[in-house]
Amino acid sequence: MKNILLSAILLALTVSFYSCNSKENSKEETINIEKDYPNADAVYLKMEKEYTLNENGSVIYRYAHKLKYLTHLSFNRLYGETFVVYEPEFQKLKINHSVTTMADGTKVVTPENAYNEVLPHFAENFPYLNNMREMVITHTGLEIGAIVDLDYEIRSQKDFFPFLMGMEDITASSPVKEMIIRVKVPKGKELNYFLKTKNQMNPSVSSEGNFSVYTWVFKNVPASSREMSAGESNFSVLQFSTEKMDKAIELVSEKIEYDKELPEQLKVKVDKIISAGKKGLILAKELQNLLISELNQFYVPVFYNILKSRTAVDVWNSNGATSFELAKLLRKVLRYAGFDAFITQNVNPEDYSNNVGNIFIFGEPLVRLDFEGEQYFLSPTYLNRTDYEFYMETSDFILVDKEDKAVIIDKEFPNNSLEVVGDLKLSDKMFSGTMDVVCSGTLNPYYNLLNESKGVSEFFSQSVRGKVVENNKPFSKLSFDLEQAIAPQGETDYFFVSIPMANNGIEAHGFKVLPEDRKSNLDLPYIFTEKYAYSISLSSDMKLISNNVNEKIENKLGIVHVIIEQTDGKINIERLVEIKKRIIKPEEYKDFKQIMDIWNNPAFREIVFKK
């Protein structure tokens, strides 16, 4: 009896020792995590993503993570729930486990009523995808220091995926200590892969039963940046596929309808527009406007956008379409009207590899119009967007149309530039005069200018009347008459007059108030030059109060120069900004900020007069 009692006491002491030791280890781990990630709300201790291609063509996707919560924000707003989208008709979701380990070591298993199915946001109001489901997993027992251990898998039937393909961003919304991506294919099956990263890394390849296993392990993956304009240059991307890119293109080609037959109601509307007598690009834009204005747009993941796309009749009758469905319909309408129109896929050139067949890299589908020796790229969703062809640094065009025999050749494109020259007058009642504009490249809104009255009225914020002098794809010329009534500020004799600035230049991108520094790359949409030269005549009773300005900075990223000076009764204003690099690294950011701070300085964007 004494021996039994002694054994029980020793066992209790041992359990107590290991429990205390476990808590000490947990405490030490928490300290290390907080030290390593001082600004993180949460940290993924481990994240695993696994794809398995079975012999019969079915695919299993497994996801698992261990997430440690470090702030109240992490469980109150950011990670209180996990969302899993799947299609029950073809896919089965299995939750392997979902457990929260609280700060004191208590384990809380997610209860049954914490699993609830809803309709995915992208399927709302879109009956065609109302069979989709999103499992909302509500995590319980959350507190600072808690760790959620989640593991689930989605089993897809054979033929749901035409072949195995995937695209994974090597980043997450919070830092990841260890990220593992594993792809399992039957032995003898080739896996093609492409990792866009600063440091090339090949996977480890091993065998597991009848499978070849490719494994990538990434350590200390930083959180995706929340800074403004932090684009794809800030993280790596892994693509993989069991087919080449020509097979992925074939999938898209098979979804295009190659006949010219239109739904009857749509045909009546198209015939009416054609009979109005408009020709060429203006007619094409009218037909584009018909579809964009008549049909609701649904934004769905690229897999459903392309592979689940419907026929033209179904789209028109449902009064709504995805971007790819709109592109197919626009192609059909344009060809019915006699145009040579073809669907192309817009992709980021840095993501493209002939060796990896992957439709997940495809961006917005476009309809290319070959007309009078020029190519025009029309968006099926945006009416007046600048032609995509000018975005050559961030866009390539993949031919996916079986009837498309075009040869893509390298072109020399004009600079993205905007230049304004104005001869203006200022009195105590009116700011008036003429302004001539030349714009080219991405700063040339020539689609918008086809509708002259609308295009010119939106060019400046001031009250202007304008006309298009010349409008073509490389560059456009415009002329404006400025007539803006002005009045003194309040009860004073002071007049504050804004210098006219174009709305489609750097003003459109929101680089107004910039932080002192940044940790991620700043991705600009394009490089550009913007220049203004105004000569302003003053009435005899008006006096310039603003100080003369001559501010200039030139550095590795570009140049800014602002001049405001009064000579011989006239005010001369010159404003120049040029940015020569699209992707700005953190160590280059101060140069960019120097330029933009001068450009945005309110004192340099208006002139002050006194009567």
Residue pairs with C-beta under 8 A, 6 or more apart in sequence:
19 105
22 105
23 104
23 105
26 103
26 105
26 145
30 68
30 145
33 43
33 45
33 68
33 70
34 70
36 43
37 43
37 70
37 175
40 70
40 174
40 175
40 223
41 69
41 70
41 71
41 73
41 74
41 78
41 174
42 67
42 68
42 69
42 70
42 71
42 74
42 78
42 79
42 174
43 67
43 68
43 70
43 174
43 175
43 176
43 177
44 65
44 66
44 67
44 68
44 172
44 174
44 175
44 176
44 177
44 179
45 66
45 67
45 68
45 147
45 177
45 178
46 64
46 65
46 66
46 176
46 177
46 178
46 179
46 180
47 64
47 65
47 66
47 172
47 176
47 178
47 179
47 180
48 62
48 63
48 64
48 65
48 179
48 180
48 181
48 182
49 61
49 62
49 63
49 168
49 179
49 180
49 181
49 182
50 60
50 61
50 62
50 63
50 181
50 182
50 183
50 184
51 59
51 60
51 61
51 164
51 166
51 182
51 183
51 184
51 240
52 59
52 60
52 61
52 62
52 184
52 211
53 59
53 164
53 183
53 184
53 185
53 186
53 189
53 242
54 60
54 158
54 186
55 186
55 210
56 158
57 158
57 159
57 161
58 155
58 156
58 157
58 158
58 160
59 155
59 156
59 160
59 161
59 164
60 153
60 154
60 155
60 156
61 153
61 154
61 156
62 96
62 151
62 152
62 153
63 150
63 151
63 152
63 153
64 96
64 149
64 150
64 151
64 152
65 148
65 149
65 150
66 147
66 148
66 149
67 79
67 147
67 148
67 150
67 174
68 145
68 146
68 147
69 75
69 79
69 142
69 143
69 144
69 145
69 146
69 147
69 148
70 144
70 145
71 144
72 144
74 174
75 139
75 142
75 143
75 146
78 173
78 174
79 139
79 148
79 174
80 138
80 139
80 142
81 136
81 137
81 138
81 139
82 136
82 137
82 139
82 150
83 134
83 135
83 136
83 137
84 93
84 134
84 135
84 137
84 152
84 154
85 120
85 132
85 133
85 134
85 135
86 92
86 93
86 132
86 133
86 134
86 135
86 154
87 131
87 132
87 133
87 160
88 131
88 133
89 131
90 156
90 157
90 160
91 154
91 155
91 156
91 157
91 160
92 154
92 155
93 135
93 152
93 153
93 154
94 152
94 153
94 154
94 155
95 115
95 135
95 137
95 151
95 152
96 151
96 152
96 153
97 109
97 149
97 150
97 151
98 109
98 110
98 114
98 137
98 139
98 148
98 149
98 150
98 151
98 152
99 107
99 108
99 109
99 110
99 148
99 149
100 107
100 108
100 110
100 139
100 140
100 141
100 142
100 146
100 147
100 148
100 149
101 107
101 108
101 146
101 147
101 148
101 149
102 108
102 141
102 143
102 145
102 146
103 143
103 144
103 145
103 146
106 141
108 140
108 141
110 137
110 138
110 139
110 140
111 140
114 137
114 138
114 139
114 140
115 135
115 136
115 137
115 138
116 135
116 136
116 138
117 133
117 134
117 135
117 136
118 133
118 134
118 136
119 130
119 132
119 133
119 134
120 129
120 132
120 133
120 134
121 134
122 129
122 298
122 299
122 300
122 301
123 129
123 130
123 132
123 300
125 296
125 298
125 320
126 298
126 300
126 320
127 318
128 308
128 310
128 318
129 300
129 304
129 308
137 150
139 148
139 150
142 148
162 251
162 307
163 241
163 242
163 243
163 247
163 357
164 183
164 185
164 191
164 240
164 241
164 242
165 239
165 240
165 241
165 242
165 243
165 248
165 356
165 357
165 358
165 359
165 360
166 183
166 238
166 239
166 240
166 241
166 358
166 360
167 237
167 238
167 239
167 358
167 360
167 361
168 181
168 237
168 238
168 239
169 224
169 235
169 236
169 237
170 179
170 197
170 218
170 221
170 235
170 236
170 237
170 238
171 221
171 222
171 223
171 224
171 234
171 235
171 236
172 179
172 221
172 223
172 224
173 223
173 224
174 223
175 220
175 221
175 222
175 223
176 218
176 220
176 221
177 219
177 220
178 217
178 218
178 219
179 217
179 218
179 221
180 215
180 216
180 217
180 218
181 215
181 216
181 218
181 238
182 213
182 214
182 215
182 216
183 191
183 193
183 203
183 213
183 214
183 215
183 240
184 208
184 211
184 212
184 213
184 214
185 191
185 211
185 212
185 214
185 242
186 210
186 211
186 212
187 207
187 210
187 211
187 212
189 212
189 242
190 242
191 212
191 214
191 240
191 241
191 242
192 240
192 241
192 242
192 243
192 244
192 353
192 355
192 356
192 357
193 203
193 214
193 238
193 239
193 240
193 241
193 356
194 238
194 239
194 240
194 353
194 355
194 356
195 201
195 216
195 236
195 237
195 238
195 239
196 236
196 237
196 238
196 239
196 350
196 351
197 236
197 237
198 236
201 216
203 214
203 215
203 216
204 214
204 215
204 217
205 212
205 213
205 214
205 215
206 212
206 213
206 215
207 213
214 240
216 238
218 236
224 230
224 234
224 235
225 234
225 519
225 520
227 515
227 518
227 519
227 520
227 522
228 510
228 522
229 509
229 522
229 523
229 524
230 520
230 521
230 522
230 523
231 521
231 523
231 583
232 348
232 350
232 351
232 523
233 521
233 523
233 583
234 520
234 521
234 523
237 351
239 351
239 353
239 356
239 358
239 360
239 361
240 356
240 358
241 248
241 356
241 357
241 358
242 357
243 357
244 354
244 355
244 356
244 357
245 352
245 353
245 354
245 355
245 356
245 357
245 358
246 354
246 357
247 357
248 357
248 358
248 359
249 345
249 398
249 399
249 400
251 306
251 307
251 359
252 306
252 343
252 345
252 359
252 362
252 400
253 400
253 401
253 402
255 306
255 307
255 309
255 324
255 328
256 328
256 331
256 343
256 400
256 401
256 402
257 311
257 312
257 328
257 332
258 402
258 403
259 332
260 332
260 335
260 336
261 312
261 332
262 270
262 312
262 332
262 333
262 336
263 312
263 313
263 316
263 317
265 316
266 312
266 316
266 333
267 336
269 290
269 294
270 287
270 290
270 333
270 336
270 337
273 283
273 286
273 287
273 290
274 283
274 337
278 286
280 371
280 372
281 369
281 371
281 376
281 450
282 450
283 337
284 334
284 337
284 339
284 369
284 371
284 376
284 378
285 378
285 383
285 447
285 450
285 451
287 330
287 333
287 334
287 337
288 330
288 378
288 380
288 383
289 383
290 333
291 326
291 329
291 330
291 333
291 380
292 326
292 380
292 381
292 382
292 383
294 319
295 315
295 316
295 319
295 320
295 321
295 326
295 329
296 319
296 320
296 321
297 320
297 321
297 322
297 323
297 326
297 381
298 320
298 321
298 322
299 322
299 323
300 322
302 359
302 360
302 362
303 359
303 360
304 322
305 322
305 323
305 324
305 325
306 324
306 359
306 362
307 359
309 322
309 324
309 325
309 328
310 318
310 325
312 328
312 329
312 332
315 321
315 325
315 326
315 328
315 329
316 329
321 329
323 364
323 365
323 380
323 381
324 365
326 380
326 381
327 343
327 365
327 366
327 367
327 380
328 343
329 380
330 341
330 367
330 378
330 380
331 341
331 342
331 343
331 367
331 401
334 341
334 367
334 369
335 341
339 369
339 370
339 371
340 369
340 370
340 371
341 367
341 368
341 369
341 370
342 367
342 368
342 370
342 399
342 401
342 403
342 404
342 406
343 365
343 366
343 367
343 368
343 400
343 401
343 404
344 365
344 366
344 367
344 368
344 377
344 397
344 398
344 399
344 400
344 401
344 404
345 362
345 363
345 365
345 366
345 397
345 398
345 400
346 362
346 363
346 364
346 365
346 366
346 388
346 395
346 396
346 397
346 398
347 361
347 362
347 363
347 395
347 396
347 397
347 398
348 361
348 363
348 394
348 395
348 396
349 394
349 395
349 396
351 361
352 361
352 396
352 398
362 398
363 395
364 379
364 380
364 381
365 380
366 377
366 378
366 379
366 380
366 388
366 397
367 377
367 378
367 380
368 375
368 376
368 377
368 378
368 397
368 404
368 406
369 375
369 376
369 377
369 378
370 406
374 473
375 389
375 406
376 387
376 473
377 387
377 388
377 389
377 397
379 385
379 388
383 447
384 445
384 447
384 448
384 455
385 447
386 442
386 443
386 444
386 445
386 446
386 447
387 446
387 447
387 473
388 395
388 397
389 395
389 397
389 411
389 413
390 413
390 416
390 441
390 442
390 444
390 526
391 442
391 525
391 526
392 413
393 526
393 527
393 582
394 525
394 526
394 582
397 408
399 406
399 408
413 441
413 474
414 440
414 441
414 474
414 475
415 440
415 441
415 528
415 529
416 440
416 441
416 442
416 443
416 526
416 527
416 528
416 529
417 438
417 439
417 440
417 441
417 443
417 528
417 529
417 530
417 531
418 437
418 438
418 439
418 440
418 443
418 502
418 504
418 505
418 528
418 529
418 530
418 531
419 437
419 438
419 439
419 530
419 531
419 532
420 435
420 436
420 437
420 500
420 502
420 531
420 532
420 533
420 534
421 435
421 436
421 532
421 533
421 534
422 433
422 434
422 435
422 436
422 482
422 500
422 532
422 533
422 534
422 535
423 433
423 434
423 534
423 535
424 431
424 432
424 433
424 434
424 435
424 482
424 534
424 535
424 536
424 537
425 431
425 432
425 433
425 536
425 537
425 539
426 432
426 486
426 497
426 536
426 537
426 538
426 539
426 542
426 609
427 539
427 542
428 486
428 488
428 495
428 539
428 541
428 542
428 611
429 485
429 486
429 487
430 483
430 484
430 485
430 486
431 462
431 482
431 483
431 484
431 485
431 486
431 497
432 481
432 482
432 483
432 484
433 481
433 482
433 536
434 479
434 480
434 481
434 482
435 460
435 464
435 479
435 480
435 482
435 500
435 534
436 469
436 477
436 478
436 479
436 480
437 459
437 477
437 478
437 479
437 480
437 502
438 475
438 476
438 477
439 445
439 475
439 476
439 478
439 502
439 504
440 474
440 475
440 476
441 475
441 526
441 528
442 525
442 526
442 528
443 502
443 504
443 505
443 528
443 530
444 473
444 474
444 475
444 476
445 455
445 476
445 504
446 471
446 472
446 473
446 476
448 454
448 455
448 458
449 455
449 456
449 468
449 471
449 476
449 478
450 471
452 467
452 468
455 468
456 464
456 465
456 466
456 467
456 468
456 478
456 480
457 464
457 466
458 503
459 466
459 478
459 480
459 502
459 503
459 504
460 480
460 482
460 500
460 501
460 502
460 503
461 498
461 500
461 501
461 503
462 482
462 484
462 498
462 500
463 482
463 483
463 484
463 485
464 480
464 481
464 482
464 483
465 480
465 481
465 483
466 478
466 479
466 480
466 481
467 478
467 479
468 476
468 477
468 478
469 477
469 478
469 479
470 476
470 477
471 477
482 500
486 495
486 497
487 495
488 494
488 495
488 611
489 495
489 496
493 610
493 611
494 545
494 608
494 609
494 610
495 542
495 608
495 609
495 610
495 611
496 606
496 607
496 608
497 606
497 607
497 608
497 609
498 605
498 606
499 532
499 534
499 573
499 575
499 605
499 606
499 607
500 532
500 534
501 507
501 532
501 605
502 530
505 528
505 530
506 528
506 530
506 577
506 599
509 524
509 525
511 596
511 600
512 600
513 600
514 592
514 593
514 596
514 597
516 593
517 586
517 589
517 590
518 586
518 589
519 586
520 586
521 583
521 584
521 585
521 586
522 583
522 584
522 589
522 592
523 582
523 583
523 584
524 579
524 581
524 582
524 583
524 584
525 582
526 582
527 579
527 580
527 581
527 582
528 577
528 578
528 579
529 576
529 577
529 578
530 575
530 576
530 577
530 578
531 574
531 575
531 576
531 577
532 573
532 574
532 575
532 576
533 572
533 573
533 574
534 571
534 572
534 573
534 574
535 570
535 571
535 572
535 573
536 570
536 571
536 572
536 573
536 607
537 569
537 570
538 544
538 569
538 570
538 571
538 609
541 611
542 609
542 610
542 611
543 609
543 610
543 611
544 566
544 571
544 607
544 608
544 609
545 608
545 609
545 610
546 564
546 603
546 606
546 607
546 608
547 564
548 564
548 565
548 566
549 562
549 563
549 564
549 565
549 603
549 604
550 562
550 563
550 565
551 560
551 561
551 562
551 598
551 601
551 604
552 559
552 560
552 561
552 562
553 559
553 560
553 561
553 594
553 595
553 598
555 591
555 594
555 595
556 581
556 588
556 591
557 579
557 580
557 581
557 584
557 588
557 591
557 592
557 595
558 577
558 578
558 579
558 580
558 581
558 591
558 592
558 595
559 576
559 577
559 578
559 595
560 576
560 577
560 578
560 594
560 595
560 596
560 598
560 599
561 574
561 575
561 576
562 574
562 575
562 576
562 598
562 599
562 601
562 604
563 572
563 573
563 574
563 575
564 571
564 572
564 573
564 604
564 607
565 571
565 572
566 572
571 607
573 607
575 599
575 604
577 595
577 596
577 599
579 592
579 595
581 588
584 592
598 604
